[in-house]
Amino acid sequence: MSIILALILAGNQPMPMVVIDEADTVQEGPAPHGKIGQSTAWRISDAVPAPRSFEFRKRALHVGAAIGIHPIDHDEIYYVLSGTGAVHSDGDERRLGPGMAAWLYKGADVGIRQTGNEPLILIIAYPNKLEIRGGRTERRADLASGLADIID
């Protein structure tokens, strides 16, 4: 088999599994979208090599912190592991607690704030945005890492 054919066939193989220890991804700093209070972020999917099709993150909003209201151009999920919070979507506010999820839709203005006496710890997941560059469609995460995932 030629080297070129071997490379083509290898390109059709599934990506290998990636195992990530959240301890290797932790960052402390202001909460995103407005810097309202402090938070701890575990940017878990940042440790996954490109291409990847979605983002998966864990975040602790410390007492008084909030992810400020911001527009989203994709569906997004907030899943609460512990603590309590109030999620916002286009002016609607709902209370969240452990084991509850908010599914937020593309085009909405969304945010979430910590309530109560303990940090709000949640999982946030959303698809990567597709971008058109030079006539090619590429995933945002791939561009950030410098590796293009060309899908058409």
QUISULUR-V506013 format. One line per field, one symbol per residue. phi: phi as a letter, one per 40 degrees, with the letter a starting at -180 (. if undefined). psi: psi as a letter, one per 20 degrees, with the letter a starting at -180 (. if undefined). burial: # if it has 16 or more other C-alpha atoms within 10 Angstrom, else .. Layout:
BEGIN
phi=???
psi=???
burial=???
END
This chain:
BEGIN
phi=.ccccccccccccccccbbbcdccbcbbicccfhfcgbabbbcdcccccccbcabbbbabccdgcacccacbbacabbbccagbabcbafgcbbcbadgbbbcbcdgccbaabcbgbbdcbbbbbaccccbcbfgbcbcdcccccgbcbcba
psi=pqhggggghhiiqqqqqpppohhijppqaqqrmilnaqrppnmgihipqqqqirqoqqpoorpirqoqpqqqkrqqppppgraqrpqqolippqqqapjqqpopqpiqorrqqqrajqqoprppqqqqqpqpokjqpqqghhghijppnpi.
burial=........................#....###...###########...####.#.################...##############......##...##.##..########...##########.#.......######....##...
END
